[in-house]
Amino acid sequence: MSPNPLIPTAYDVIFSSVWVAACAYTVIAVVSALRDRRVTGIRFLMWFLVIVLLPVIGPTAWFVLRPPREETPAEPAAPGS
């Protein structure tokens, strides 16, 4: 009895899962870059190309190297407290 060609083998399922995860990671990084108001113009274009052209390395670089967020200063303590 020959194996059924319509039933995917384990490596097909694993490869497809990794591919879907990489695509989702890329989409999340692109959306994060779009929502970041500190990255505009040429810097955004550069980050977009890095994220899209380097599927796993690009999004990881975005999340690690993106511009730091400005810390809002804590409110000063109320006088007399």
N, C-alpha and C positions, 0 to 999 in steps of 0.2 A: 504494500500500500504506500503510495507516494504522499508526501506532506502536502497539505492544502496551501496553495500559493496566496490565498486570500487572507489567511491568518498571519498577522505580523509576528515576526520573531522578536525576541527580547531586545536585541540591539536596535531594531527599528523603533520600538517604543521608547527606549532610553534616549536614542538620538533625537527623536521628535520632542521629547520632554525637555531636553537640554536646549534645543533650538527655540522652543516656545519661551523658556525661561530667559534666554539671552535677548530675545526680541522684547519681552516685557521689561527687562532691565533697561534696555535702550530707550524704550518709549518713556519710562519713568524719568530717566535722565534728561531726555529732550524736554519733557514737560517742566521739570525742575529748572532747567536753563531758561525756558521761556518765561517762567514766573519770576525769575530773579531779576529785579529791576536794576541791579548794579552792573549787569553785563549787557551792553548794547553795542550796536554797530559792528565793527570789524571783530571785536572780541567775541561777540555772540556768534558771528559767522565761523570764526575759528573753532570755538567750542562745539558748535553744531557739527562741523565737518569731522572733528576728532571723535565725537560721540557716535556719529553714524558710520564712519568709515572703519573704526576699530571697535567691533561689536562688544566685547567684554572689557577690553582695556580702556576704551574711551569713556564709557559711563563710570567706571571705577576711578579714572583720573578726574572726572568732573566732581564726584562726591568727595574725593580726597583733597583736590587742589583748588576748588572753587573759591572765589573771594570770601573772606571771613565776614560774618554778619556783624554789624555794629552793635555793640552792647549798649543797651539803654541804661543810663545811670540810675542807681537806686534812689528812691525818693529820700530826701534827708529826714532825719528823725524830727518829730514835732517838738517844738520848744517846750521844755519843762517835763519831758518824759524820760 
